[in-house]
Each structure stands twice: as structure tokens, then as C-alpha cells.
Amino acid sequence: MIFRQLFDASSGTYTYLLASRRGGEALIVDPVLEKVDRYLSLIRELDLRLVKAVDTHLHADHITGLGALRDSTRCITVMGEQSSVDVVSMRVADGDRLRIEGVELEAIYTPGHTDDSYSFHMQDRVFTGDTLLIRGTGRTDFQNGCPRMQYDSIFNRLLRLPEETMVFPAHDYKGDTVSTIGEEKRCNPRLQVNSVDEYAALMNGLKLSNPKMMDVAVPANQRQGLAQEEIARLGWACSAAQAQAMVGCKETVLVDLREKTERLKHGSIPGSLHAAYSDLEQNIQPGGMLYELASATERRLLFYCAFGERSAMAVRAAHEAGLERASHIAGGIDAWKRADGPLTH
């Protein structure tokens, strides 16, 4: 497996790049905006294709690189379903599996530092965000943080992983790079408590000043969504209500870009063709399924996804490939449900 731990000194942030092989799909966790060029350079050097960019929570101490990486690579952006960010491509819930070629991460909802905090577990390691740090824990005094919720997240979720599980946090300020669950159980001073009340009193007594970047980072990180308005201005979008009239229409092919797990969990629009976003580039080129379907039948391709992010990128890519009748459902399945559109499961 390819694994890189990258560091941003100004914010003390660790970013993680994962892939199963050179030349394969890659995933990045907690990217920092100022380091995006470095990530892209490393991805090129390792001959990787970035397909997913994940934030463990809404960061207050740096601006995320999610949007910039999406704009550069057309990757899928991922956060927890509790996040207040305006739009990401995919939202995960507790227990969901996040997959790329040869790599699978389990999403573990670990609120407490913030109410949208997630950890991601794979085999011998866990990416803990700001929930569990090396010899520390994330503060709980802003962004709907709660020491009691964090106690539950740490003691009843993370510390129940095997003791040899490596701990990779989103931050460190002392130069430590990795720990283990067993080490933190024994050596983390904040975990040497006898009850949730004792832990809450400890955290509530910290009296920390706000992060220097908080007033800038939080509002910026809440607005990561792709400008779907630009796609609409070009005439390449329709509303969920308009799309309902196209279900069953012989002139239109509804193309579901979501992954199988998303379709099973949330349902699909009746009559949809499934063509995962990860296969988009090959599908819209000559010889590809969508290119040949549109060319042979002159039918319109109507893309949709979870929130409109992937489908907006797909429409632009399709037009660049010469499929000029492609459009998408603005807001995706989320908007479709709010418009009481029919779904099949």
C-alpha cells in the first residue's frame, strides 16, 4: 500500500494520502488549502489518480483543500452527514464504507470535538481527526462540541479497537507522528479518568483561546460547494420538478452517478442507468457506454448524484467530450426527495 503522512507546520495539520498501488486510485484525508500544489505534485510523481478527498470534520484552524482538489482533479469530496458545509459530493454516516480501488475505510461517528466529527478505520490504523490526539484529545468548547459526547466517542468507540491499531490524528503540535490505541489507553493523560463526569470537568476547565484562524476558516470551510449556478447559467441543469416529467421519456436517459452503497441506502429514480462517477472518463469517450448510447440514439443524458456536485462535474466533462445534450438534476437526489419524486429501492 502507498501511504504518505504530510504536514502543514503553520496549522500543525497532518494530511494522509492512501492508495493500494502505483498507478491506482488514491484518497486523501484532511487536506490543507496551502498545500494543494504539493499534494498534486506527489500524486503525479506516484502516478496516482485522486478520486476522493475527505475531511474528518469542519476545521477551525485552517482552510480545507477539498474544493481546490475537486476543481483540479474532479475528485469526490466527502464529509459526515452532520456537517454544516453547503455541498460536498458524498456524505457518510456511522458504519458506512468509503471505498477506492484496494482500500476500504469504515466511517465511525465520533462527535465531541465538533458535532460533525468522524474517524475512519482501516485494518491496522485509524484516522481520528481531532477526536483522539497523541497524548491529548480535541477541545470541546466550540462548534457544538461536547465533552460527554467525546468521552463516549473515545471510550466506547475508538478505545474498543484492537490495542495494536495505529492512531493517526489530524493534528500534533509536539512532533509526534503516530501512536497506538494501547499506548493512548496507558499514556494519554486525558484518558486517565474514572467517569464521564471527571472527563467533562477536565475538558470544561481548559479555558483555551480560540484558534487564530477560526473567524476565517469556519465560514470559508462551510462554503465548499461547486458553483452549480454556473452550470445552470450555461443551460445544462434542470430542477427536480422539471426532471420528474422526463421519467420514462424515450428522449432522455437518466444516469445515476452514485456508488452502489448510496443507491441501496437512498434509492434511485425509476428507469435510471447506473454508471458510477468513478468510470465517467472512460464512459464519455468514443467507445464508452454513455458516448455510444448518446451517439447511437441521440438521446439526452440527464445525470444525477447525491447533491448535484458529481453530476455538475460530469456535465462539464461530457460537453468537453462532445456530448452537447448532456445536463444534470440540480441538487441531486436530495432535491428530488424534497420535490416528492418517486424512488425505487
N, C-alpha and C positions, 0 to 999 in steps of 0.2 A: 504493500500500500504506500502511496505517496502521502506524506503528512508534513506540513510546514507550520511552525508557530512563528508568527510575525508580530512585531512590537512597535507601538507608537509611543515614543518617550514622553511627548507633551501631555498625553492624557493617561498614560500608564495602561493602555489597552492592548490586550492580546487578540490577534485575529488568527483564525485557523483555516488552512486550505487542505482539502482532502480529495483524493482520487484513488481509484483502485489500480490504475496503471498509467504509464506514459501514453499519450495519445488518446486518453479516455475522457469521460465526463468528470467534472470537478464541482465541488461545493465549497462555499466559503462561509465562515461563521464570524459575525460581529466585525465587518469591515469598517474602516475609518476613511472618511472622505479624502483627507490629505494624502493618504497612502494608496489611492486607487491606481495611479500610474505604476507604482511598484508592483501591485498585485497583477496588473495586466501584463507587465513585463515578465514576471515569474511564470504566469500562465502560458505565455508564448514560449518561454525557454523550456518549459516542461512539456510542450506540445499538448496542452490540455484544452478542453472546451468547457468554459464555465456555464453550468446550466442552472444552478440555484445559489442564491445569496440569502443568508439567514441572519436575522437579529434576534438575540435571546430576549430582548425587552426594549422598551423605548428608552434610549440612553439620554442622560442629562449632562454628561461631561465631554461629549464630542458629537460632531455631526456624522451621521451614518453614511457609509459609501453605497448603500443599497441602490439608490436612484442612479448614481453615476455609473455603477457597474451594469445595471439594467440597460441604460442608454448606450453603453459601449458594446455590450455583448448580447443584448436581448435575452438575458437570463431571467429566470423566475425569481421574484422576491417573496420571502416567506417570513411571517411573524405569527404570533399566537392570536387566537380568535378574540381575546380580550383586549387587544391593543387598540389605542385610540388613533393610530395612524390612519390617514384618509383612505388610501388604497394601497394594497400590496397584491401580488398575483395570487398568492395562496395563503390561507390562514389555517393553522393547525390547532387541534385540541388535544387534551391529555390522552395519551395512548396511540395517537396517530403515528404512522410510519412515514418518514421522509426518505425517499429513495433516489439514488442516482446509480449508474452502472457500477455494480460491485460493492456498493456502500449503502447501508441502511441505518438510519438514526431513529430512535424512539423518542417522541416528544413527551416530556414529563412536565406537567404544570406545577411550577414551584413559586407561587406568589409569596410576597412578603417584602422583598426589596421594592418592587412595584407590583401593581395588581395584574400586570401582563407578563410577568417573568416566567420563562421556560428554561429547562435544562434539556440537553439532548444526549442520549445514551447510545453508545455503540460498542458492543463486545467488551473490550478491555478498558474503555475510557468513557468519561462523561464530561460534557462541556456545560459548566454550571452557571455561566453568565455571572451576575453579581450576587447570586443567592448564597453560594458557598465559595469563599475565597481561601487562599492558602494561609492558614493560621488566623483567619478572620471570617467575617460574614458581611454582606452588603447592608448598608444603612437602611433604616425602615421609616424614615421621618418625612418622606415626600412622595409624590406620585401615587397616592393611595397605598403607601406601604403600611405594613402591619407586622409587628414583631411576633404576635401569636401565630399568624399565618406562616411567617417564615420559620418559626420553630417547627410547625407541622411539616412544612416542605423539607426541612433539613432532617429532622429526626425520624419522621415517618415515611419519607420517600428516599432521599439521597443516601442517608446512612444505612439504609437497608440493602444497598447494592453490595456485592462482594467486596471484602476489605482490600483486595488487591487492585480494584478498579482505580485507574489513574484519574486524577482530578485536574481538569484544565479550565481555569476561570477566565472571565473576560478582563480581569484587571489584576495587577500586582504592582506594589509600589516599593518593594524591598529587593527585587531582583530574583525572586523565586519563580520558577517556570512550571513546575508540576509537583503534585503531591499524590497521595492515595486516600481512599476513604478510610482505611485503617489508621493512617497517620493522623488524619484530621480528627478522628474519634479520640485518639490518645493525646494529641499535642495542641489542638486548636483551643486557645483559652476561652473563647466564647461558647464552646460546646461543653465545658466542664460545669454544667448546671444540673440541678436536680428536678427542675419543673419548668413548665411553660411560664409560670408567674415570675420565676427567678430570671429567665431569659428576657422576658418583656421588660422587667425592671432594669436589667443591664443595658438593653438597647435604648430604652427611653431616657437613660441617664447620660448618653454620649454627648449630647449638645454640640453637634457638628455644624460648621458653617456650610452654606450652600455651595455646590460645585461652581467654580468660576464661570463655566460655560453654560450654566443651566438656563439663563434667560434667553440665550441664543439657540442652544442645541435643542431644547424640548420643542419649541414652536417649529423649528426647521425640520425636525425628525417626524413631526406629525403630518407634514405635507410632502410625502414621498411619491404620491401617485403620478403616473404618466399623464400628460395633458391630453385626455381623451377629447377635450374640446377641439383640439387641432384636427383630430381625425374626423370629428363631426363637421368642422368647417369645410373640410375637403369633400364632404358629401359621402363619406364612407361609413356612416353609422346610422342605425335606426333605433328607435326606442323599443322597450319590451312590448308595449302595446301594439306598435306597428308590426313587430315581428310575429305576434300571435296570428295575424292574418296570413302569414306565409307558411304556417304549419300545414303540411300536406300539399302545398303548392308545387306543381310539376316544374316550375321555372326556377325553383330555389332548392339548394341543398344546405341543410343546417349541419354545420360542422362543429362537433364538441371537442374542444382542445384539452379538456381536463384529463387528469390521470384516472385510472380505473378505480382507485380507492375513493376519489372525490365523487365519481358517478354513483358508486354503490351507496355512499353515505347521503348524498343530497338529491339523487335522481337526475334524470335527463329530460330534455324536451322531446316529445314523441317524434319518431321518424328521423332522429339525428344519426349522422355518420360519425363514428368515433375516429379521430385522427389526432393522437396526442401531440401537444405542442413541441415536445422534445424531438419529434420526427418532422417538424414543419419544413425545414430547409429542403430535405430530400423529397417531400410530398409536393412542393410547389415548383419543382424544377421539371423540365421536359423528361418524360418517362415516369415521373412521380404520380402517385394515385390522384391527388387533387388536380394537378395540372392536366392530366389526361382526361379526367372526368369533366372538368370545365371546358376543355377544348373540344371534346367529342360531342358533348350535349348542349354546349352554350348555356348551361345553367349557371345561375348566380350562386356564388359561395357566400354563405352567411355564417361567419364564425361566432362562437361564443365560448366563454370560460366561466370562472367563478365571479369575478368582479369587473371584467372588461379590460383588464391590464394585458393579459396574454393575447386576447383577441385583437386589441388595438395594434399591438406589435405585429401580429400575424397579417392583418390587413395591409399594413405598410409594406411588409416583406412580399406579400402576394402581388401588390401593384408593381413593386420593383421587378418582380419576375414576369410581368406581362399579363397578369390575371386582373384585368381592369374592372371586372364586375364584382369584385370581392368587397364585402362590407362586414360589419360586426354589430352585435347587440350591445349597446352602451350599458354598462353596469352589470352585464353578465347574468348568471343565474340568480344572483342576489336581487337584481332589478326585476327579473322575470317572476320570482316568487312574490315580490311586493305588488306586481301587477296581476296577481292571481292567475298566472299562466299555468297550463296543465303540465304535469310531470309524470314520467314513468319510472318505476323502480325495478 
